């Protein structure tokens, strides 16, 4: 078993992370916080996941927002 005790995101899928942020903030507020087109223009989980998987800087911003929102 691969344990990562110092990684609070270990075991949390990108989809779950995104769904929890959307539930918490809604697309409009999420798009204001992390200004990316996939959050502001016809947002969907599918298109956002595709973008975040290809765009490291945006994924890191979303991951940090998740940590700041749910782990602080």
Rosetta constraint file for C-alpha pairs under 8 A:
AtomPair CA 4 CA 10 HARMONIC 6.46 0.50
AtomPair CA 8 CA 67 HARMONIC 7.86 0.50
AtomPair CA 12 CA 16 HARMONIC 6.47 0.50
AtomPair CA 12 CA 17 HARMONIC 6.56 0.50
AtomPair CA 13 CA 17 HARMONIC 6.19 0.50
AtomPair CA 14 CA 18 HARMONIC 6.08 0.50
AtomPair CA 14 CA 49 HARMONIC 7.29 0.50
AtomPair CA 15 CA 19 HARMONIC 6.05 0.50
AtomPair CA 15 CA 45 HARMONIC 7.43 0.50
AtomPair CA 15 CA 49 HARMONIC 6.74 0.50
AtomPair CA 16 CA 20 HARMONIC 6.09 0.50
AtomPair CA 17 CA 21 HARMONIC 6.32 0.50
AtomPair CA 17 CA 63 HARMONIC 7.62 0.50
AtomPair CA 17 CA 66 HARMONIC 6.86 0.50
AtomPair CA 18 CA 22 HARMONIC 6.15 0.50
AtomPair CA 18 CA 45 HARMONIC 7.36 0.50
AtomPair CA 18 CA 49 HARMONIC 7.97 0.50
AtomPair CA 18 CA 62 HARMONIC 7.79 0.50
AtomPair CA 19 CA 23 HARMONIC 6.09 0.50
AtomPair CA 19 CA 45 HARMONIC 7.29 0.50
AtomPair CA 20 CA 24 HARMONIC 6.09 0.50
AtomPair CA 21 CA 25 HARMONIC 5.87 0.50
AtomPair CA 21 CA 26 HARMONIC 7.32 0.50
AtomPair CA 21 CA 30 HARMONIC 7.46 0.50
AtomPair CA 21 CA 66 HARMONIC 6.71 0.50
AtomPair CA 22 CA 26 HARMONIC 4.52 0.50
AtomPair CA 22 CA 27 HARMONIC 5.77 0.50
AtomPair CA 22 CA 30 HARMONIC 6.90 0.50
AtomPair CA 25 CA 29 HARMONIC 5.59 0.50
AtomPair CA 25 CA 30 HARMONIC 5.77 0.50
AtomPair CA 26 CA 30 HARMONIC 6.08 0.50
AtomPair CA 27 CA 31 HARMONIC 5.93 0.50
AtomPair CA 27 CA 39 HARMONIC 6.02 0.50
AtomPair CA 27 CA 40 HARMONIC 7.17 0.50
AtomPair CA 27 CA 43 HARMONIC 6.95 0.50
AtomPair CA 28 CA 32 HARMONIC 6.45 0.50
AtomPair CA 28 CA 39 HARMONIC 7.35 0.50
AtomPair CA 28 CA 40 HARMONIC 6.67 0.50
AtomPair CA 29 CA 33 HARMONIC 6.26 0.50
AtomPair CA 30 CA 34 HARMONIC 5.98 0.50
AtomPair CA 30 CA 35 HARMONIC 7.85 0.50
AtomPair CA 30 CA 39 HARMONIC 6.81 0.50
AtomPair CA 31 CA 35 HARMONIC 5.03 0.50
AtomPair CA 31 CA 36 HARMONIC 6.42 0.50
AtomPair CA 31 CA 37 HARMONIC 7.82 0.50
AtomPair CA 31 CA 39 HARMONIC 4.82 0.50
AtomPair CA 31 CA 40 HARMONIC 5.26 0.50
AtomPair CA 34 CA 39 HARMONIC 7.92 0.50
AtomPair CA 34 CA 58 HARMONIC 7.75 0.50
AtomPair CA 34 CA 61 HARMONIC 7.04 0.50
AtomPair CA 34 CA 62 HARMONIC 7.13 0.50
AtomPair CA 35 CA 39 HARMONIC 7.27 0.50
AtomPair CA 35 CA 40 HARMONIC 7.45 0.50
AtomPair CA 36 CA 40 HARMONIC 6.62 0.50
AtomPair CA 36 CA 58 HARMONIC 7.71 0.50
AtomPair CA 37 CA 41 HARMONIC 5.58 0.50
AtomPair CA 38 CA 42 HARMONIC 7.00 0.50
AtomPair CA 38 CA 43 HARMONIC 5.39 0.50
AtomPair CA 38 CA 44 HARMONIC 7.46 0.50
AtomPair CA 38 CA 47 HARMONIC 6.52 0.50
AtomPair CA 38 CA 48 HARMONIC 5.43 0.50
AtomPair CA 38 CA 51 HARMONIC 7.28 0.50
AtomPair CA 39 CA 43 HARMONIC 4.93 0.50
AtomPair CA 39 CA 44 HARMONIC 7.58 0.50
AtomPair CA 39 CA 48 HARMONIC 6.90 0.50
AtomPair CA 43 CA 47 HARMONIC 7.08 0.50
AtomPair CA 43 CA 48 HARMONIC 7.02 0.50
AtomPair CA 44 CA 48 HARMONIC 6.06 0.50
AtomPair CA 45 CA 49 HARMONIC 5.98 0.50
AtomPair CA 46 CA 50 HARMONIC 6.33 0.50
AtomPair CA 47 CA 51 HARMONIC 6.29 0.50
AtomPair CA 48 CA 52 HARMONIC 6.02 0.50
AtomPair CA 49 CA 53 HARMONIC 5.97 0.50
AtomPair CA 50 CA 54 HARMONIC 6.54 0.50
AtomPair CA 51 CA 55 HARMONIC 6.00 0.50
AtomPair CA 52 CA 56 HARMONIC 6.77 0.50
AtomPair CA 52 CA 58 HARMONIC 6.05 0.50
AtomPair CA 52 CA 59 HARMONIC 4.94 0.50
AtomPair CA 53 CA 59 HARMONIC 6.98 0.50
AtomPair CA 55 CA 59 HARMONIC 6.31 0.50
AtomPair CA 56 CA 60 HARMONIC 6.09 0.50
AtomPair CA 57 CA 61 HARMONIC 6.35 0.50
AtomPair CA 58 CA 62 HARMONIC 6.26 0.50
AtomPair CA 59 CA 63 HARMONIC 6.05 0.50
AtomPair CA 60 CA 64 HARMONIC 6.05 0.50
AtomPair CA 61 CA 65 HARMONIC 6.13 0.50
AtomPair CA 62 CA 66 HARMONIC 6.18 0.50
AtomPair CA 63 CA 67 HARMONIC 6.31 0.50
AtomPair CA 64 CA 68 HARMONIC 6.05 0.50
AtomPair CA 65 CA 69 HARMONIC 5.93 0.50
AtomPair CA 66 CA 70 HARMONIC 5.97 0.50
AtomPair CA 66 CA 71 HARMONIC 7.70 0.50
AtomPair CA 67 CA 71 HARMONIC 5.07 0.50
AtomPair CA 67 CA 72 HARMONIC 6.98 0.50
AtomPair CA 68 CA 72 HARMONIC 5.54 0.50
